[in-house]
Amino acid sequence: MPPVERRKPALAELGVPLTLAPMEALLVAELPKEPGWQFEPKWDGFRCLAFRAGTEVEIKAKSGKSLSRFFPEVLDNLRALPAKQFVLDGELVIPIESELSFDALQMRLHPAESRIRRLAQETPATFVAFDCLLRKSRQPLLDRPFQERRSALEVFLGRDREGVALTPFARDLRKARTWLARRQLALDGVIAKRLDQPYRPGERAMLKVKRLRTADCVVGGFRYASSERLVGSLLLGLYDDAGLLHHVGFTSAIPAKDKPGLTARLEKLIASPGFTGDAPGGPSRWSTERSAEWQPLRPELVAEVRYDHVTGDRFRHGTRLMRWRPDKSPRQCTFDQLARSSVAAVSL
């Protein structure tokens, strides 16, 4: 009687469902002080789960949508790993000239396969692994403590490989605090994970402390609120080496009690051009009719704002107005203030 041929397991038979939701993190003000925690860098990329069964590989975003067609080089790198079955939790990042580029990640989400293939060659992505959910076929680790899962991940990868990196970690609170304080690392924050905790899909079972930074910016313009003739948002600018003032973001966190007086102050400064470099309402996929409705100002006011992410020399989100800086010359407000997500953090 001929031997029965063993069928290789498919992705759907791994023991970890393709619909699994990644474990999330709860935003807190401070890192936990008690023992029993592991600290890791917070990456500025696309969070995803990577599944492999034989030659089948899939990358799933937090939303549950597949990212596979957008990152063919990552699929190739995952197939090149020695293990034939695994499920990994991690983050996709694209390092460009020692920095991590979120813009480059977003450019991959494009319908044209030819463009995706070209970008995969020009700006290849790296999968940064930070948890192991399955190391052998049908042997999930979801119920095992994180310390065991981390050990399995280290044995599984052994070392950084082409396009696949193992996230660094610390179990010393002082070192984690140093990461948050060291400007040159430019991390987005620190994630804290309980060493004795199982993987809890979809739950905010980890903690995160975001690294919020500040910058002094020139107020190069403003927009009125949509419902009244009071200031709604301030348009922020920074000077480049050529002396051009570029629009880098906005802040709308203006106390209501301050708006009448601030509006009167701003209206006295209205004068063109406001921004001499990149201006609000310029060519952009996000431009709207309202984005051109702004008032240019003489570059005299300086505001200190707090921000989280920088993408393409712009604040990715709205900023928080901290205070006015009458002691600061507008020409001192330059791009060198901005900390970016350095790929040096990979080798902490």
Buried (B, 14 or more C-beta within 10 A) or exposed (E): EEEEEEEEBEBEEBBBEBEBBBBBBEEEEEBBEEEEBBBBBBBBBBBBBBBBBEEBBBBBBEEEEEBBBBBBBBBBBBEEBEBBBBBBBBBBBBBEEEBBBBBBBBBBEEEEEEEBEEBBEEBBBBBBBBBBBBBBBEEBBBEBBBBBBBEBBBEBBEEBBEBBBBBBBBEEBEEBBEBBEBEEBBBBBBBBBBBEBBBEBEEEBBBBBBBEBBBBBBBBBBBBBEEEEBBBBBBBBBBBEEEEBBBBBBBBBBEEEEBEEBBEEBBEBEEEBBBBBBBBBEEEEEEEEEEEEBBBBBBEBBBBBBBBBBBEBBBBEBBBBBEEBEEBEBEEBBBEBBBBBBBBBBEB
